[in-house]
Amino acid sequence: PVQPWLLGDRAGPRRRLAVELATAATFAALAAQYGDSSVVLPMLVLGAALVAVSFVDLEHLRIPDRLTFPALAVAIPLVVAVSIERDATDALRGAAVGAVAYFAILFVAHLVSPRGMGFGDVKLALLLGLYLGWVGWRPGETLTGPVQYVFYGLMLGCVLGIAFGLAHRAITKDTGGFPFGPALAVSCVVILLWLP
């Protein structure tokens, strides 16, 4: 119920219902994968944030800091607490590597083509990389796991982004920019559901 409020009072009943249904579906999928452990708590924070980000990006072609930064502010302590509780503090290195790697890749893309890669997507990559790196960490391994998960998320995000972009252009008849955040969000959730 908080998400429609975050998205603004202009959200009509259909949009509010869509947000609630998307959130419920995301929560159900994440709970099915992680519900038997404390890992589910930070996952639900991620799910709620990604649904809100996606709806805003679809409507306004931007990802506001008021969604990304509070999500990070809640997610980081939760990821740390759960890692400590599970005696898996090494996974925090994977989370840090994932956040930095995803941010750096999208930041370079933003520098090359600011109109093609918005800075909101770059900041969102911090949140996505945090989770992908955290889940991708394997005890006793090098940092390849977190980097692989980020790579998988990015590649799937690019494929979905092309599909979303073509669909967006077909629906809106707009040949300008299209929202990339929802593709990144969906790809992150898919990786977190299928690869662990």
C-alpha positions in Angstrom: 0.0 0.0 0.0 2.9 2.4 0.5 4.0 2.2 -3.1 1.1 4.0 -4.8 1.7 6.8 -2.2 5.4 6.9 -3.1 4.4 7.1 -6.8 2.2 10.1 -6.2 -1.4 10.9 -5.8 -1.8 11.1 -9.6 -1.8 7.3 -9.7 -5.3 6.2 -10.7 -7.1 3.2 -9.4 -6.0 1.0 -12.3 -2.3 1.9 -11.8 -2.6 1.4 -8.0 -4.1 -2.0 -8.6 -1.4 -2.9 -11.1 1.3 -1.9 -8.6 -0.3 -4.0 -5.9 -0.7 -7.0 -8.1 2.9 -6.8 -9.4 4.2 -6.4 -5.9 2.2 -9.4 -4.7 3.4 -11.6 -7.6 7.0 -10.5 -7.0 6.7 -11.2 -3.3 5.2 -14.6 -3.9 8.0 -15.6 -6.3 10.8 -14.4 -4.0 9.1 -16.0 -1.0 8.9 -19.3 -2.9 12.6 -19.2 -3.5 13.9 -17.7 -0.2 11.0 -18.0 2.2 12.6 -20.7 4.4 15.5 -18.4 5.4 16.1 -14.8 6.7 17.3 -14.0 3.2 13.7 -13.4 2.2 13.6 -10.1 4.2 16.1 -8.2 2.1 14.6 -9.8 -1.0 11.2 -8.4 -0.3 12.7 -4.9 0.1 14.3 -5.3 -3.3 11.1 -6.6 -4.9 9.0 -3.7 -3.6 11.7 -1.2 -4.8 11.9 -2.7 -8.2 8.2 -2.7 -8.8 8.0 1.0 -7.8 11.0 1.9 -9.9 9.6 0.1 -12.9 6.2 1.8 -12.8 7.7 5.2 -12.4 10.2 4.6 -15.2 7.4 3.3 -17.5 5.4 6.5 -17.0 8.0 9.2 -16.6 11.1 7.7 -18.3 13.2 8.4 -15.2 14.2 6.6 -12.0 13.9 9.1 -9.1 16.5 9.1 -6.3 13.7 9.1 -3.7 13.1 5.5 -4.6 16.7 4.2 -5.3 18.5 5.7 -2.3 16.0 4.8 0.4 15.9 1.2 -1.0 19.7 1.1 -0.7 19.5 2.6 2.8 17.2 -0.2 3.9 18.8 -3.0 1.8 22.4 -2.6 2.9 21.8 -3.0 6.7 19.5 -5.9 6.0 22.1 -7.6 3.7 24.8 -7.1 6.4 22.5 -8.3 9.2 21.4 -11.5 7.3 25.0 -12.2 6.3 26.1 -12.0 9.9 23.1 -14.1 11.1 23.9 -16.8 8.5 27.7 -16.6 9.3 28.3 -15.7 5.7 30.1 -12.3 6.1 32.4 -13.2 3.1 29.3 -12.7 0.9 29.4 -9.0 1.8 32.5 -8.8 -0.4 30.5 -10.3 -3.2 27.8 -7.7 -2.6 30.3 -4.9 -2.7 31.9 -6.2 -5.9 28.5 -6.7 -7.6 27.4 -3.2 -6.7 30.6 -1.6 -7.9 30.8 -3.7 -11.1 27.3 -3.1 -12.2 27.5 0.6 -11.4 30.8 0.9 -13.3 29.5 -0.9 -16.4 26.4 1.3 -16.7 28.4 4.4 -15.8 30.7 3.8 -18.8 27.6 3.3 -21.0 26.2 6.5 -19.6 29.4 8.4 -20.4 29.4 7.0 -23.9 25.8 7.7 -24.6 24.0 9.8 -21.9 20.8 9.9 -23.9 20.9 6.1 -24.3 21.7 5.3 -20.7 20.1 7.5 -18.1 21.9 8.2 -14.8 18.9 6.8 -12.9 19.7 3.4 -14.4 23.3 3.8 -13.3 22.3 4.5 -9.7 19.8 1.7 -9.8 22.7 -0.6 -10.8 24.1 -0.1 -7.3 21.0 -1.8 -5.8 20.9 -4.5 -8.4 24.6 -5.3 -8.2 24.4 -5.4 -4.4 21.9 -8.3 -4.6 23.4 -10.1 -7.6 26.8 -10.0 -6.0 25.5 -11.1 -2.6 23.7 -14.1 -4.0 26.4 -14.9 -6.5 29.1 -15.2 -3.9 30.3 -18.8 -3.2 32.5 -19.7 -0.2 36.1 -20.4 -1.1 35.7 -18.9 -4.6 37.2 -15.8 -6.1 35.0 -12.9 -7.1 34.0 -14.5 -10.3 30.6 -15.5 -9.0 29.4 -12.0 -8.2 30.8 -10.7 -11.5 29.1 -13.6 -13.4 25.7 -12.8 -11.8 26.1 -9.1 -12.7 27.0 -10.1 -16.3 24.0 -12.4 -16.6 21.7 -9.8 -15.2 23.1 -7.2 -17.6 22.9 -9.4 -20.6 19.3 -10.5 -19.8 18.5 -6.9 -19.1 19.7 -5.8 -22.5 17.7 -8.5 -24.3 14.6 -7.6 -22.3 15.3 -3.9 -22.9 15.3 -4.4 -26.6 12.0 -6.2 -26.4 10.5 -3.7 -24.0 11.8 -0.8 -26.2 10.2 -2.3 -29.3 6.9 -2.9 -27.5 7.0 0.7 -26.1 7.6 2.2 -29.5 4.9 0.1 -31.0 2.4 1.1 -28.3 3.2 4.8 -27.9 4.4 5.4 -31.5 7.3 7.3 -29.8 10.6 6.9 -31.6 12.5 8.6 -28.8 13.9 7.1 -25.6 12.3 4.2 -23.8 12.4 3.0 -20.2 15.3 0.6 -19.5 14.8 0.3 -15.7 12.0 -2.3 -15.9 14.1 -4.5 -18.1 17.0 -4.3 -15.5 14.6 -4.9 -12.7 13.0 -8.0 -14.3 16.3 -9.4 -15.3 17.6 -9.1 -11.7 14.6 -10.8 -10.2 14.8 -13.6 -12.8 18.5 -14.2 -12.0 17.8 -14.2 -8.3 15.0 -16.7 -8.8 16.7 -19.1 -11.2 20.4 -19.1 -10.5 20.9 -19.6 -6.7 
